[in-house]
Amino acid sequence: MKKRQAQEISDQIVAVLRAKRIERAITQYKMAKDTGMSKSSILYIENFKQRPSLYTVVMLADYLGVDLGQVIQKMK
C-alpha cells in the first residue's frame, strides 16, 4: 500500500467518525472532555490537519459506537 492510499483511508475513517459525532449531537468539546483529548486535537483531526494514531482512531470509534470493521468493509 502506498502512502497516499493509507492517507486516503485515514481521511475516510475520520470523516465517518466526524459524521457519527455530529449525528449523535456530541460537540468537539464534550468528546474531548470525555476522551481526555484536547479540543484542538479533535479539531485538527476532523479538519484533516493532523492524522490520528491507530490508538486514537480505535478510542474515538469505541467512544462513538462505530464498528471500524464495518467502516473498512464499506471502503472496499
C-alpha positions in Angstrom: 0.0 0.0 0.0 1.3 3.4 -0.9 1.5 6.3 1.5 -1.2 8.2 -0.4 -3.6 5.2 -0.2 -3.1 5.0 3.5 -3.8 8.7 3.9 -7.0 8.4 1.9 -8.2 5.5 4.1 -7.3 7.5 7.3 -9.3 10.5 5.9 -12.3 8.4 5.1 -12.3 6.9 8.6 -12.0 10.3 10.2 -14.9 11.5 8.0 -17.1 8.6 9.3 -16.1 9.4 12.9 -16.9 13.1 12.5 -20.3 12.3 10.9 -21.2 10.0 13.7 -20.2 12.6 16.3 -22.4 15.2 14.6 -25.2 12.6 14.2 -25.2 12.0 17.9 -25.1 15.7 18.6 -21.8 15.5 20.5 -19.7 18.7 20.5 -16.0 18.6 20.0 -15.6 20.0 23.5 -17.7 17.2 25.0 -15.9 14.5 23.1 -12.5 16.0 24.1 -13.6 16.1 27.8 -15.0 12.6 27.7 -11.9 11.0 26.0 -9.2 13.0 27.7 -8.1 14.6 24.4 -7.7 18.3 23.8 -10.4 20.1 21.8 -7.7 21.4 19.4 -6.6 17.8 18.7 -10.1 16.8 17.7 -10.4 20.0 15.6 -7.1 19.3 13.8 -8.1 15.6 13.2 -11.5 16.5 11.9 -10.1 19.2 9.6 -7.5 16.8 8.2 -4.6 18.8 9.5 -3.4 16.0 11.8 -3.7 12.3 11.2 -4.6 10.3 14.2 -2.7 7.3 15.5 -4.3 3.9 15.3 -4.9 4.1 19.1 -6.7 7.4 18.8 -8.9 6.0 15.9 -9.9 3.0 17.9 -10.6 5.0 21.0 -12.8 7.5 19.2 -14.6 4.7 17.3 -15.3 3.0 20.6 -16.5 6.2 22.2 -18.8 6.9 19.3 -20.0 3.3 18.9 -18.5 2.9 15.5 -17.6 -0.6 14.3 -14.3 0.0 12.4 -14.5 -3.4 10.7 -17.8 -2.3 9.0 -16.3 1.0 8.0 -13.3 -0.6 6.4 -15.5 -3.2 4.7 -17.6 -0.4 3.1 -14.4 1.1 1.7 -13.5 -1.9 -0.4 
